[in-house]
Amino acid sequence: MKHSATSNFDTLTGRDPAGRAASWRIQALDADRVRTDDGRTLVLRSLHAQGDDLAVTETLLDNEIRALTRLHTRYRVPLPELPQIVGYDFDSAEPFLLLEPPSGKCVDSGLRTLLIDERRRFMIGLFRALAQLHAVGLVHGSVGLPSLYWDGATTQLVNLEHATGTGEAPRPSRNGSVAHPGHDVRAAGRVVYELFTGRHVQPGDVPDLASQPEVLESLLHGVFDQDPQQRPTAVQVLERLNDRDPLPRPVDVTAAMKPGYDRFDELRPPKPVVRPVSQPVAPRRAPKPGPRQVPLIPLAAVVFLVIATIAVLVAVL
């Protein structure tokens, strides 16, 4: 990250979401927010504002950059339920991440003031965010009230610093297990349970759904199963919520890159296969005939007959 002062603005140099070189003229507003020279307010994440453990801080910042650039690459339009990256730099001595600010207000408190219809839209936004993450092989890893924002129309799931690829070990690892979408579904189930009941659920606890209204029991059925593979997917929970809006389809990376591969093959056709030329083989010479050998067994029989004949003649004479 390079700074150069111009009046009251600094120039921040890095890359845009597509990886191209870019720069922004910014002015600090507070610890994690800046204003650009065109009047936009953005969130700035850097190592200085994140904590004292530099190694952990770098890992968390790298996690979020990786997750957000993957989302930008795989979805053609920004997703209202997930954060939007503006720029980043992780190759310099001062890495950073620029984001659009979250929509609405953090729901870490005041969720119980939502009306019934608002609760449904809140839950739909939450599980749409998870479904869109899981569709591109990402697990959020830290779903909770502090990571959720509500703007009156939908929910936005932020704070992707613990995001991990499905089947990969989280960085930094907290319990040694690999990331599974079912972990996010269970964590979201705790949020929903607290939203309905006002009771907090510890990460390892299983709430008593049988004592709750049927609508809540049906919605969260299987969500707290000990086996993450047995839990419903985020898409299945959306079906239970009767969400009729189709989810955006991620870009098929292989299909998207095929025109480029084809063009490359046109410009550089494969070299013809050159068959190796067989080397002439010198004819083998027939071995010279050696002295003829008389079989030993017939020879011994002849000798025996000769000796026997001589013995008979001697006896007669």
Steps between C-alpha positions, in 0.01 A plus 500: 500500500658827391396839632569839350349807659302731274332781693289313762495173307741209480542285192440133570649271236397140450278287275136502403285186554608361161868528597583804285718781635290778656525792740267700724530842658372461853455698817474323838168538683563265793689178580349298214312742273629733231352748255616512140550822307174435312301487826462124550535351846684169511615254764878463524647186657871499577742329734525805725135499602449127546701392804840430651570148366644583160503143367134443589400841369669436166324165470157648574552782249619251238194280565263789438679618186497147356130451578388836360704474181352153443149638545577784259634255240220243528197735506434742217319758715550603865300298751294710745536232768883502494774767515639662188874541453636826354874439506784332682874446525670209670838506327644802679626569849168670584219277369144630502144427392245757379129415529165657443351572844240251631135566423289598800595455864665217687240275663714409799220652703136589439404194293191438711345821370455348153145428394398152390526580128834672558626191680421288196681738265790516745532120499467479122785751460715306746456164327530652152839637605605153616364330188695740277821443697460123497429499124856621434664271755529744791408453866455821704623350824378765746127558446356693795319816596814720471542391135142584395355832378136584432384789281125444528481294180764231521789365706865545414758252630839667545835428673643230274838491674439139609373389158648169384470280196267205547698200624801711599633559850414850628783752525581546781373158608287503812401137550681307229185416301448584135244754379155367409192699389306327778704697754357824360146358499526403867639843594217668307254273682624638831434854372147404392429328833610809692294718266184304582556423868737763634715218646869475417633163379862404559685363194499142631148499645191345343183700585176326584299557184215275615398760757484775237219594258458261208607762247841533669537125550426433132732775380798381707439126468839327468696826517665402830582140401844399625601383153537804269423284197158418645402865545283668235677720249445874486298446181274250679438747783406762238244253365356467850476881511316490164754729335397515133775730369757297302856509624757645260698234319878524543716532192623162377874563508583219257239615249602864540864421424428273202494783239842606622629146477357466148657829389834389643478176303428699181802722551727216606380177340648187652821378340463194272605179661826380347518125491847365579684341204578136558873423488606219259575176676799295378401144402609234741759256375427128530738329743776284345429123525717331761624139509216252497445344836395138534234438757652332805224247572502321156883498502505328838257235372723426197810465719311264732394278208855485363642397836226242552564347157875472567427335835275242335763415233768460765273267695425288192858475397 
